Amino acid sequence: MKTVVKRGAILLLSLTAVVCCSCGKTRTEDEKVQDDTKNETIVTDETGEVMREEKTAETEDPAEEEMPYIEGPLSRVSVHDPSIIAHKDKDGNVVYYVFGSHIDGARSTDLANWKKFTNGYAKTKNVMYGNLSENLAEPFAWAGENDSDCKGGFAVWAPHVIYNPGYVNEDGSLGAYMCYFCTSSTAWRSVIGYAVSDRVDGDFVCKGTIVYSGFTEKSATDSNSVKDKIWTNTNIDELMAEGRIDEGWNSNWGHGTSYDSSYAPNAIDPAILFDEEGRMWMSYGSWSGGIYILELDPKTGDAIYPKSNGKTEDGRVIDKYFGTRIAGGFTKSGEGPFIVYDEKTGYYYLYTTYNYLDSKSGYNMRLFRSVNPTGPYLDARGNSAVFASRTTIMYDIGIKVMGNYKFGNFSNGYRSPGHCSSFIDGDGQMYLIYHTRFEKSGERHQVRVHQQFVNEMGWPVTAVFENRGDRISETGYSVKAIAGEYEFINHGTNPDGASVREPVKIALNADGTVTGEAEGTWEEKKDSYYATFTINGVKFYGVFFKQHDEQSRPGYVMTFSAIGENNETIWGVKIPE
């Protein structure tokens, strides 16, 4: 039997969800909700006084009162599919902006408290786009305005705002904020466009479109639509006339009035990357034919298309129009790609999200890496992010960053965390930003930010609790601080569906053994925070991190996070005495 004590539970602000169209995305408005439970389960039995050779129980740990800490309760926002940019204001202060679907956006100065600044689908005086219909007329001509799945409304999704120092403005000056976004009408008919501004937070002027999807060889229309999907209504015929791609219909795109979604992508979810050489890239795609990457011209912001069809050295598709496939395919799940480059490790880290985005389908983030922006991207097992066939068991592929979970001090568990972005701040700290839903909250969702740390194997592991400004101890922690009983969650590799993973109890003993409902060994590398576990025969590499947990009055607790050689992620939270 567990001995338990009760203390204040996590405070969550609920959100009112408003369905914008049947495209599967939602927009929301903040609405405070009374926390209806004040219970937290805490196991009180703690073990471990024996000292290990490299550290003693008397070793000083960072004093709690000296650690930075963002006090709560935190100011929450709902921004679906959040991408992030760090911006210095006129006074030199760093302000963080997240931009998301349905023209939502919020700002923060601490990556914990957020405030919205956008006005959603306002048709005129739109904070982001001014007169919405006029400014986005070019992409809307194909999809996204009062059409098919978004009949009676709009579907402007998943923007990524970046600063491009090489962009050449009309007056010849260099540098602009660029917003890459998508508009969509069906599961396949979408288009990615781009807009520029001299401000980070809006007044973006649409400059054109880059890549279309859902087009057909012959004239055809979707239900609730009068738009002809024939490929000559996209930019493809113009690109051929300009010599930017080879002439002729690619039979892989489909035949007659059908679009081959097994091969070709849905042109949504753009994300921009500057590689180590300063070249500019855009990853994009959802389900369908997978995730693709296109090079962009920094001077114009437009695409540099491959021009000709081909194959990579490892056999992946290079499409003359869509670019190089880097993940997914064969109509299997996977969307919201985001790539971040870490110059310290030399890796490009690719995140995608599997499954459908609602609260009951087990939306979950996956992680891969490559030494080249165009791939191949591999997981911890060495699997390619690109699916080999329709029979590929996709859940075996990709490190599962997190899925549904609930610790004992949560009043509501997390569901369907996904569609993330990641960045490395000016101080070298890496962060993961995503939206998540919750138990007992329907389709309401909020933004969350977690710190990340690169393990000894070169993989970024994600801190258990959301960011409150804590700093990891570079020299590690004492055995006394680490040893004890923990709540333990293994995120596994399969999706969680509507269920929520709850913790089991284990002990990290001072002699380096792990006992309880998982067994094995643990070790902290001398004079570092690096953690190594062998759990039920599997090696996991991660970090120990003493951080504030998620309560209305957070406690300061030891945690660990580690990635296994089997693509699983494990989390542990030490149980207070």
C-alpha positions as CSV (number, residue, x, y, z in Angstrom):
1,M,0.0,0.0,0.0
2,K,1.1,3.6,-0.7
3,T,1.2,6.0,2.1
4,V,-0.1,9.3,0.9
5,V,-0.3,12.9,1.9
6,K,-2.4,15.7,0.3
7,R,-1.3,19.1,-1.0
8,G,-2.3,21.7,-3.5
9,A,-3.0,20.4,-7.0
10,I,-1.8,21.9,-10.3
11,L,-3.9,24.9,-11.4
12,L,-5.0,24.7,-15.0
13,L,-6.8,27.5,-16.9
14,S,-9.4,26.0,-19.2
15,L,-10.3,27.3,-22.6
16,T,-13.4,27.6,-24.6
17,A,-13.0,26.0,-28.0
18,V,-14.7,27.3,-31.2
19,V,-14.7,25.1,-34.3
20,C,-13.7,27.2,-37.3
21,C,-14.3,24.7,-40.0
22,S,-14.5,21.0,-40.5
23,C,-10.8,20.9,-41.5
24,G,-9.9,19.5,-38.1
25,K,-8.4,22.6,-36.4
26,T,-9.9,24.8,-33.7
27,R,-9.6,28.4,-32.5
28,T,-10.1,29.3,-28.9
29,E,-10.8,32.0,-26.4
30,D,-9.4,32.1,-22.8
31,E,-11.9,31.3,-20.1
32,K,-10.9,30.9,-16.4
33,V,-12.2,27.8,-14.7
34,Q,-12.3,27.1,-11.0
35,D,-9.9,24.3,-10.0
36,D,-12.3,21.7,-8.6
37,T,-9.9,19.5,-6.8
38,K,-7.1,20.2,-4.3
39,N,-5.7,16.7,-4.0
40,E,-2.2,15.5,-4.8
41,T,-0.9,12.0,-4.2
42,I,2.5,11.9,-2.6
43,V,4.3,8.7,-1.7
44,T,6.3,9.2,1.5
45,D,8.6,6.3,1.8
46,E,12.2,7.3,0.7
47,T,15.4,5.3,0.6
48,G,19.1,5.7,0.2
49,E,21.9,6.9,2.5
50,V,24.9,4.9,1.1
51,M,27.5,7.1,-0.7
52,R,29.0,6.3,-4.1
53,E,32.6,6.8,-5.0
54,E,32.3,9.8,-7.4
55,K,30.0,11.8,-5.1
56,T,29.2,11.8,-1.4
57,A,26.0,12.5,0.4
58,E,27.7,15.6,1.8
59,T,28.3,17.1,-1.6
60,E,26.6,20.5,-1.8
61,D,23.7,20.8,-4.2
62,P,22.5,24.1,-5.7
63,A,20.6,26.0,-2.9
64,E,16.9,26.2,-3.7
65,E,16.7,29.8,-2.7
66,E,19.5,30.7,-5.2
67,M,17.8,29.1,-8.2
68,P,15.9,31.3,-10.6
69,Y,12.1,30.7,-10.5
70,I,9.1,32.1,-12.3
71,E,6.3,32.4,-9.8
72,G,2.8,31.3,-10.6
73,P,-0.1,30.9,-11.3
74,L,1.0,31.5,-14.9
75,S,-0.9,33.4,-17.6
76,R,-2.1,30.9,-20.2
77,V,-3.0,31.2,-23.8
78,S,-4.4,29.0,-26.5
79,V,-2.4,29.0,-29.8
80,H,-2.7,25.9,-31.9
81,D,0.4,24.6,-33.8
82,P,2.7,27.2,-32.1
83,S,5.9,28.2,-33.8
84,I,8.3,30.5,-32.0
85,I,10.6,33.4,-32.6
86,A,12.8,35.3,-30.2
87,H,12.8,39.1,-30.9
88,K,14.7,42.0,-29.3
89,D,12.6,45.1,-28.8
90,K,13.8,48.7,-29.1
91,D,15.1,48.6,-25.5
92,G,17.1,45.5,-26.1
93,N,14.8,43.2,-24.2
94,V,14.1,39.7,-25.6
95,V,10.4,39.1,-26.3
96,Y,9.2,35.7,-27.5
97,Y,6.4,35.3,-29.9
98,V,4.4,32.2,-30.8
99,F,2.3,32.2,-34.0
100,G,-0.4,29.5,-34.7
101,S,-3.3,28.4,-36.7
102,H,-6.4,30.5,-37.2
103,I,-4.2,33.7,-37.0
104,D,-3.6,33.3,-33.3
105,G,-0.5,34.7,-31.7
106,A,0.9,35.5,-28.2
107,R,4.0,37.1,-26.7
108,S,6.0,36.4,-23.5
109,T,9.1,37.8,-21.8
110,D,9.8,34.7,-19.8
111,L,8.6,31.7,-21.8
112,A,6.1,30.9,-19.1
113,N,3.5,33.8,-19.0
114,W,1.8,34.6,-22.3
115,K,-0.5,37.3,-23.6
116,K,-2.4,37.3,-26.9
117,F,-2.0,40.1,-29.4
118,T,-3.9,38.9,-32.4
119,N,-7.6,39.1,-33.4
120,G,-8.1,35.8,-35.2
121,Y,-10.0,35.8,-38.4
122,A,-11.0,39.5,-38.3
123,K,-11.7,40.3,-42.0
124,T,-10.5,43.9,-41.9
125,K,-7.9,45.5,-39.6
126,N,-6.5,42.0,-39.0
127,V,-3.5,42.4,-36.8
128,M,-1.4,40.0,-38.9
129,Y,-2.7,40.6,-42.5
130,G,-4.8,43.8,-42.6
131,N,-7.7,43.2,-45.1
132,L,-7.7,39.4,-45.0
133,S,-9.4,38.7,-48.3
134,E,-7.5,41.3,-50.3
135,N,-4.1,40.6,-48.8
136,L,-4.3,36.8,-49.1
137,A,-6.2,36.8,-52.4
138,E,-3.5,34.7,-54.2
139,P,-3.5,31.7,-51.9
140,F,-7.3,32.1,-51.3
141,A,-7.8,31.7,-55.1
142,W,-6.8,28.0,-54.5
143,A,-8.0,27.3,-51.0
144,G,-8.9,28.6,-47.6
145,E,-11.7,31.1,-47.9
146,N,-15.5,30.2,-47.9
147,D,-14.7,26.9,-49.6
148,S,-15.4,23.2,-49.2
149,D,-14.4,22.2,-45.6
150,C,-14.2,25.9,-44.5
151,K,-17.4,27.0,-46.1
152,G,-18.6,30.2,-44.4
153,G,-15.2,30.9,-42.9
154,F,-11.5,30.7,-43.4
155,A,-8.7,28.2,-42.9
156,V,-5.3,29.9,-42.4
157,W,-3.0,27.6,-40.5
158,A,0.4,26.9,-39.0
159,P,2.5,30.0,-39.8
160,H,6.2,30.3,-39.0
161,V,7.6,33.8,-38.6
162,I,11.4,34.3,-39.0
163,Y,13.8,37.2,-39.5
164,N,15.6,36.9,-42.9
165,P,18.6,39.2,-43.0
166,G,19.2,38.5,-46.7
167,Y,15.7,39.4,-48.0
168,V,15.9,42.3,-50.5
169,N,13.1,44.8,-50.0
170,E,11.5,46.8,-52.8
171,D,13.7,49.8,-51.8
172,G,16.8,47.7,-52.0
173,S,17.4,47.5,-48.3
174,L,18.1,44.1,-46.7
175,G,16.3,42.2,-44.0
176,A,12.6,41.5,-43.2
177,Y,10.4,39.5,-41.0
178,M,8.9,36.7,-43.1
179,C,5.7,34.8,-42.4
180,Y,5.3,31.4,-44.1
181,F,1.7,30.1,-43.8
182,C,-0.8,27.8,-45.4
183,T,-4.4,28.0,-46.5
184,S,-6.5,24.9,-46.9
185,S,-9.9,23.6,-48.0
186,T,-9.7,19.8,-47.9
187,A,-7.5,17.1,-46.7
188,W,-5.3,17.6,-49.8
189,R,-6.1,20.9,-51.4
190,S,-3.9,23.4,-49.8
191,V,-1.2,26.0,-50.6
192,I,1.7,27.5,-48.8
193,G,2.3,31.3,-49.2
194,Y,4.6,33.8,-47.7
195,A,4.4,37.4,-46.6
196,V,6.8,40.1,-45.3
197,S,6.8,42.9,-42.8
198,D,9.2,45.3,-41.1
199,R,7.6,44.2,-37.7
200,V,7.6,40.9,-36.0
201,D,4.0,41.1,-34.9
202,G,2.0,41.9,-38.0
203,D,1.2,44.0,-41.0
204,F,2.5,41.1,-43.2
205,V,2.0,41.7,-46.9
206,C,1.6,38.6,-49.0
207,K,4.2,38.2,-51.7
208,G,3.2,35.0,-53.4
209,T,2.7,31.3,-53.2
210,I,5.3,28.5,-53.2
211,V,3.8,25.0,-53.3
212,Y,0.3,23.8,-54.0
213,S,-1.3,20.4,-53.4
214,G,-4.5,18.5,-54.3
215,F,-4.3,19.4,-57.9
216,T,-5.4,17.1,-60.7
217,E,-4.4,16.3,-64.3
218,K,-7.9,17.1,-65.6
219,S,-10.6,19.5,-64.5
220,A,-12.3,18.5,-61.2
221,T,-14.0,20.1,-58.2
222,D,-14.5,19.1,-54.5
223,S,-17.8,19.0,-52.8
224,N,-19.0,22.5,-51.6
225,S,-16.6,24.1,-54.0
226,V,-16.6,25.7,-57.4
227,K,-12.8,25.8,-57.8
228,D,-11.3,23.8,-60.6
229,K,-8.4,21.7,-59.3
230,I,-6.7,21.3,-62.6
231,W,-2.9,21.7,-62.2
232,T,-2.7,24.7,-64.6
233,N,-4.6,26.7,-61.9
234,T,-1.5,26.4,-59.6
235,N,1.9,27.9,-60.2
236,I,3.3,24.8,-61.8
237,D,2.7,25.7,-65.5
238,E,4.3,29.1,-64.9
239,L,7.4,27.5,-63.3
240,M,7.7,25.2,-66.3
241,A,7.4,28.2,-68.7
242,E,10.2,29.9,-66.7
243,G,12.4,26.9,-66.8
244,R,12.4,26.5,-63.0
245,I,11.1,22.9,-63.2
246,D,11.2,20.4,-66.1
247,E,8.2,20.4,-68.5
248,G,5.5,17.8,-68.3
249,W,3.0,16.3,-65.9
250,N,4.6,13.9,-63.3
251,S,2.6,10.8,-63.4
252,N,3.4,10.2,-59.7
253,W,1.1,13.2,-58.9
254,G,-1.9,11.3,-60.0
255,H,-4.0,10.5,-63.0
256,G,-7.1,12.1,-64.5
257,T,-9.2,13.6,-61.7
258,S,-7.3,11.9,-58.8
259,Y,-4.4,13.3,-56.7
260,D,-2.0,10.5,-55.5
261,S,-1.9,11.3,-51.8
262,S,0.3,8.3,-51.2
263,Y,3.2,10.0,-53.1
264,A,2.4,13.7,-53.0
265,P,2.0,15.8,-49.8
266,N,-0.6,18.1,-48.3
267,A,1.0,21.5,-48.6
268,I,0.5,22.7,-45.1
269,D,2.6,23.3,-41.9
270,P,5.6,25.2,-43.3
271,A,8.7,25.6,-41.1
272,I,11.8,27.5,-42.0
273,L,15.5,26.6,-41.3
274,F,18.8,28.3,-41.8
275,D,21.5,25.6,-42.0
276,E,25.1,25.8,-40.9
277,E,26.1,27.4,-44.2
278,G,23.4,30.0,-44.1
279,R,21.2,28.3,-46.7
280,M,17.5,28.7,-46.2
281,W,15.0,25.7,-46.2
282,M,11.3,25.0,-45.8
283,S,10.0,21.7,-44.4
284,Y,6.3,21.1,-44.8
285,G,3.6,18.4,-45.2
286,S,1.0,16.4,-43.4
287,W,-0.1,12.8,-43.7
288,S,-0.5,12.0,-47.4
289,G,2.8,11.6,-49.2
290,G,4.8,12.6,-46.2
291,I,7.1,15.5,-45.1
292,Y,9.2,17.3,-47.8
293,I,11.9,19.9,-47.8
294,L,12.5,22.7,-50.3
295,E,15.4,25.1,-50.5
296,L,14.5,28.8,-50.5
297,D,16.2,31.9,-52.0
298,P,16.9,34.2,-49.0
299,K,16.9,37.2,-51.4
300,T,13.3,36.6,-52.5
301,G,11.9,34.1,-50.1
302,D,10.7,32.0,-53.0
303,A,11.6,28.4,-53.6
304,I,14.6,26.9,-55.4
305,Y,12.9,23.8,-56.9
306,P,14.9,20.7,-57.6
307,K,13.8,21.2,-61.3
308,S,14.2,17.5,-62.1
309,N,12.9,14.3,-60.5
310,G,15.4,12.0,-58.9
311,K,16.5,10.0,-55.9
312,T,18.7,10.7,-52.9
313,E,21.7,8.4,-52.4
314,D,19.7,6.4,-49.8
315,G,16.8,6.1,-52.3
316,R,14.4,8.8,-51.1
317,V,12.1,10.7,-53.5
318,I,13.3,14.0,-55.0
319,D,10.3,15.5,-56.8
320,K,11.0,18.3,-59.2
321,Y,8.3,20.5,-57.6
322,F,7.7,19.2,-54.1
323,G,11.4,18.8,-53.1
324,T,13.0,16.0,-51.1
325,R,11.0,13.6,-49.0
326,I,12.4,13.5,-45.4
327,A,9.7,11.7,-43.5
328,G,6.5,9.7,-43.7
329,G,4.6,8.7,-46.9
330,F,2.0,6.3,-48.1
331,T,-0.9,8.3,-46.5
332,K,0.3,7.4,-43.0
333,S,0.2,9.8,-40.1
334,G,2.8,12.5,-39.5
335,E,2.5,16.3,-39.7
336,G,3.8,19.6,-38.3
337,P,7.5,19.2,-39.1
338,F,10.0,21.4,-37.4
339,I,13.8,21.3,-37.8
340,V,16.3,22.9,-35.4
341,Y,20.1,22.9,-35.9
342,D,22.4,22.6,-32.9
343,E,25.9,23.8,-33.8
344,K,27.3,22.1,-30.7
345,T,26.3,18.6,-31.8
346,G,26.3,19.2,-35.5
347,Y,22.8,17.6,-35.8
348,Y,19.6,18.8,-37.4
349,Y,16.8,17.6,-35.2
350,L,13.5,16.9,-36.9
351,Y,10.2,16.8,-35.0
352,T,6.9,15.6,-36.4
353,T,3.6,14.6,-34.7
354,Y,1.8,11.3,-35.3
355,N,-2.0,10.6,-35.2
356,Y,-5.0,12.9,-35.3
357,L,-4.9,16.2,-33.3
358,D,-8.0,15.8,-31.2
359,S,-8.0,14.8,-27.5
360,K,-8.9,11.2,-28.1
361,S,-6.6,10.1,-30.9
362,G,-3.3,10.0,-29.1
363,Y,-1.5,12.9,-30.9
364,N,2.2,12.5,-30.0
365,M,5.5,14.0,-31.0
366,R,8.4,12.1,-32.6
367,L,12.1,13.0,-32.9
368,F,14.8,12.2,-35.6
369,R,18.1,13.7,-36.5
370,S,20.5,14.1,-39.5
371,V,23.9,15.7,-40.3
372,N,22.3,17.2,-43.4
373,P,19.2,19.4,-43.7
374,T,17.8,17.2,-46.5
375,G,18.4,14.0,-44.5
376,P,18.4,11.1,-44.1
377,Y,16.8,11.6,-40.7
378,L,17.1,8.6,-38.3
379,D,15.8,7.7,-34.9
380,A,17.6,6.1,-32.0
381,R,17.2,2.7,-33.5
382,G,18.6,3.8,-36.8
383,N,15.3,3.7,-38.6
384,S,14.7,6.2,-41.5
385,A,12.0,8.8,-40.9
386,V,10.7,7.9,-44.4
387,F,8.3,5.0,-44.4
388,A,9.3,2.2,-46.6
389,S,5.8,1.0,-47.7
390,R,2.1,0.9,-46.8
391,T,2.8,-2.0,-44.4
392,T,5.4,-0.1,-42.4
393,I,4.7,-0.2,-38.7
394,M,5.0,3.5,-38.2
395,Y,4.8,3.5,-34.4
396,D,8.1,1.7,-34.3
397,I,9.7,4.6,-36.1
398,G,10.7,7.8,-34.3
399,I,11.6,8.6,-30.7
400,K,8.4,9.2,-28.9
401,V,9.0,12.5,-27.1
402,M,5.9,12.4,-25.1
403,G,2.2,11.3,-25.3
404,N,-0.6,11.4,-22.8
405,Y,0.5,11.4,-19.2
406,K,-0.5,12.4,-15.6
407,F,1.6,12.6,-12.5
408,G,0.2,12.3,-9.0
409,N,0.1,16.1,-8.3
410,F,-1.9,16.8,-11.5
411,S,-5.6,17.4,-11.2
412,N,-5.9,16.8,-14.9
413,G,-3.7,14.7,-17.2
414,Y,-2.2,15.9,-20.4
415,R,-3.6,14.7,-23.7
416,S,-2.4,14.9,-27.3
417,P,0.7,17.1,-26.9
418,G,2.0,18.0,-30.3
419,H,2.7,20.2,-33.4
420,C,5.8,21.6,-31.7
421,S,8.6,24.0,-32.5
422,S,12.0,24.1,-30.9
423,F,14.7,26.7,-30.6
424,I,18.0,27.4,-28.8
425,D,18.0,30.7,-27.0
426,G,20.9,33.2,-26.8
427,D,22.2,31.7,-23.6
428,G,22.4,28.2,-25.2
429,Q,19.3,26.8,-23.5
430,M,17.1,24.7,-25.8
431,Y,13.3,24.7,-25.5
432,L,10.4,22.7,-26.8
433,I,7.1,24.6,-27.5
434,Y,3.8,22.7,-28.2
435,H,0.1,22.8,-27.7
436,T,-1.7,20.2,-25.5
437,R,-5.1,19.2,-24.5
438,F,-6.3,17.8,-21.2
439,E,-8.4,15.3,-19.4
440,K,-12.0,16.4,-18.8
441,S,-11.6,19.5,-21.0
442,G,-12.8,18.4,-24.4
443,E,-10.9,20.0,-27.2
444,R,-9.6,23.0,-25.2
445,H,-5.9,23.4,-25.5
446,Q,-3.0,25.6,-24.3
447,V,0.6,26.4,-25.1
448,R,3.3,24.7,-23.0
449,V,7.1,25.2,-23.0
450,H,9.7,22.8,-21.6
451,Q,13.4,23.1,-21.3
452,Q,15.6,20.6,-23.2
453,F,19.1,19.2,-22.6
454,V,21.3,17.2,-24.9
455,N,22.2,13.8,-23.5
456,E,25.5,12.0,-24.0
457,M,24.3,10.4,-27.2
458,G,23.5,13.7,-28.7
459,W,19.7,13.6,-28.4
460,P,17.7,16.5,-26.8
461,V,15.7,15.1,-23.9
462,T,12.7,17.1,-22.7
463,A,12.3,18.2,-19.0
464,V,9.4,16.6,-17.2
465,F,7.8,19.8,-16.1
466,E,7.1,23.0,-18.0
467,N,9.6,25.9,-17.9
468,R,9.7,28.0,-14.8
469,G,13.2,29.4,-15.4
470,D,15.1,26.8,-13.4
471,R,18.8,26.2,-14.2
472,I,20.3,22.7,-14.3
473,S,23.4,22.1,-12.2
474,E,26.3,21.7,-14.6
475,T,28.2,19.7,-12.0
476,G,25.3,17.4,-11.2
477,Y,23.7,16.5,-7.9
478,S,24.6,14.4,-4.9
479,V,23.6,10.9,-4.3
480,K,21.5,12.0,-1.4
481,A,19.6,14.4,-3.6
482,I,19.0,11.8,-6.3
483,A,18.4,8.6,-4.3
484,G,14.8,7.9,-3.3
485,E,11.4,6.9,-4.5
486,Y,10.0,8.2,-7.8
487,E,6.9,8.4,-9.8
488,F,7.9,6.8,-13.1
489,I,6.4,7.0,-16.6
490,N,7.5,5.2,-19.7
491,H,5.9,6.9,-22.7
492,G,6.5,3.8,-24.8
493,T,6.3,4.0,-28.6
494,N,2.6,3.3,-29.3
495,P,0.0,6.1,-29.3
496,D,-2.1,6.4,-26.2
497,G,-5.5,7.1,-27.7
498,A,-8.0,8.4,-25.1
499,S,-6.1,6.8,-22.2
500,V,-3.6,8.6,-20.1
501,R,-0.4,7.0,-18.8
502,E,-0.2,7.2,-15.0
503,P,3.0,6.7,-13.0
504,V,4.2,3.6,-11.3
505,K,6.5,3.6,-8.3
506,I,10.3,2.8,-8.5
507,A,13.3,3.5,-6.3
508,L,16.7,4.8,-7.3
509,N,18.8,3.3,-4.6
510,A,22.0,4.8,-3.4
511,D,23.9,1.7,-4.5
512,G,23.0,2.3,-8.1
513,T,20.2,-0.2,-8.4
514,V,16.6,0.5,-9.6
515,T,13.9,-1.4,-7.9
516,G,10.1,-1.5,-7.8
517,E,7.8,-1.7,-10.8
518,A,10.8,-1.3,-13.1
519,E,14.2,-2.8,-12.4
520,G,17.8,-2.2,-13.4
521,T,20.6,0.3,-12.6
522,W,21.2,4.0,-12.7
523,E,24.3,6.2,-12.7
524,E,25.2,9.9,-12.8
525,K,28.3,10.8,-14.7
526,K,30.9,12.4,-12.4
527,D,30.8,16.2,-12.2
528,S,27.8,16.4,-14.7
529,Y,24.1,16.0,-14.8
530,Y,24.3,13.2,-17.4
531,A,22.2,10.1,-16.3
532,T,22.4,6.6,-17.6
533,F,19.8,4.0,-16.9
534,T,19.4,0.3,-17.7
535,I,15.7,-0.4,-17.2
536,N,14.4,-3.9,-17.9
537,G,17.5,-4.5,-20.1
538,V,17.2,-1.4,-22.2
539,K,19.8,1.5,-22.1
540,F,18.5,5.0,-21.6
541,Y,20.5,8.2,-21.7
542,G,19.4,11.4,-20.2
543,V,19.8,14.0,-17.4
544,F,18.9,14.7,-13.8
545,F,17.3,18.0,-13.3
546,K,16.0,19.5,-10.1
547,Q,13.2,21.8,-11.1
548,H,9.9,23.2,-9.8
549,D,6.9,21.0,-10.5
550,E,3.5,21.9,-11.7
551,Q,1.3,23.0,-8.8
552,S,-0.4,26.3,-7.9
553,R,2.5,26.6,-5.4
554,P,5.3,24.6,-7.0
555,G,7.6,22.4,-5.0
556,Y,11.3,21.9,-5.9
557,V,11.9,18.3,-6.9
558,M,14.4,16.1,-8.5
559,T,13.4,14.7,-11.9
560,F,15.0,12.7,-14.7
561,S,14.3,12.4,-18.4
562,A,16.0,9.9,-20.7
563,I,15.7,8.5,-24.2
564,G,16.2,4.8,-24.8
565,E,17.9,2.9,-27.5
566,N,14.4,1.5,-28.3
567,N,12.9,5.0,-29.1
568,E,11.1,5.2,-25.7
569,T,11.3,8.2,-23.4
570,I,11.2,7.7,-19.6
571,W,10.4,10.3,-17.0
572,G,10.9,10.2,-13.2
573,V,9.8,12.6,-10.4
574,K,11.2,12.1,-6.9
575,I,8.5,11.7,-4.3
576,P,8.9,14.3,-1.4
577,E,9.3,13.0,2.1
